[in-house]
Amino acid sequence: MKQSISMHEGVILYNFIREHNIKTVVETGIYHGTSSAFILDAIGETGHLTSIDPDLSHLIEPHRHNWTIMEARSQDVLETALKVVPDMFFHDSRHDYETMMFEYKMAYKYGVQFIGSHDINHPGIKSAWQEFINDYNIKIHYTSPKFAIGEI
Ligand SMILES: C[S@@+](CC[C@H](N)C(=O)[O-])C[C@H]1O[C@@H](n2cnc3c(N)ncnc32)[C@H](O)[C@@H]1O
């Protein structure tokens, strides 16, 4: 089931971005644009957000000048988007093991400092997040059963 991040999670994400002076973010999974809106407010006018999603039919957040939207699957464009090496990567696209691990590893490969993820645990699905943070020694700044932010 597709679901936007909650108000509570959005506030945590917003505060984290502000506290760490994060200015550039790449995210996967736009849907209504809820996480996008929190990120855009946090990075401010001088920041830049790139968001990736193959289906924009549910987007309600109005467009802003510092927001690049890539209408595509992360598997096809994330590597290109990460070449600018944003301060933070945020995953909220397809929550299967392969997609999540692909995105996390891509952020690691390009030297992104901060990594956030929604839906880190799904009943019956091997947690890519748990494996990633263990294997890559990720420092955890915030975690709940659903949502986490770490530092690579
Ligand atoms: C949980 S929703 C995102 C919610 C959004 N972050 C928010 O807070 O409103 C998941 C989104 O991932 C998108 N998606 C599915 N597969 C994808 C892929 N391979 N790459 C990028 N986005 C994908 C879906 O189209 C959907 O809009």
The ligand as an ORCA input file, in Angstrom:
! r2SCAN-3c Opt
* xyz 0 1
  C       5.207      5.354     -0.435
  S       4.981      6.252     -1.914
  C       5.967      7.704     -1.650
  C       5.399      8.658     -0.635
  C       6.057     10.020     -0.622
  N       7.444      9.945     -0.194
  C       5.292     10.949      0.287
  O       5.732     11.199      1.431
  O       4.222     11.430     -0.157
  C       5.914      5.284     -3.029
  C       6.149      5.908     -4.404
  O       7.214      5.189     -5.028
  C       6.996      5.167     -6.404
  N       7.803      4.106     -7.006
  C       7.499      2.791     -7.189
  N       8.518      2.155     -7.781
  C       9.503      3.079     -7.954
  C      10.813      3.030     -8.500
  N      11.320      1.899     -9.003
  N      11.559      4.172     -8.508
  C      11.062      5.319     -8.004
  N       9.827      5.434     -7.473
  C       9.052      4.321     -7.458
  C       5.494      4.989     -6.539
  O       5.044      5.432     -7.821
  C       4.977      5.834     -5.367
  O       4.602      7.132     -5.799
*
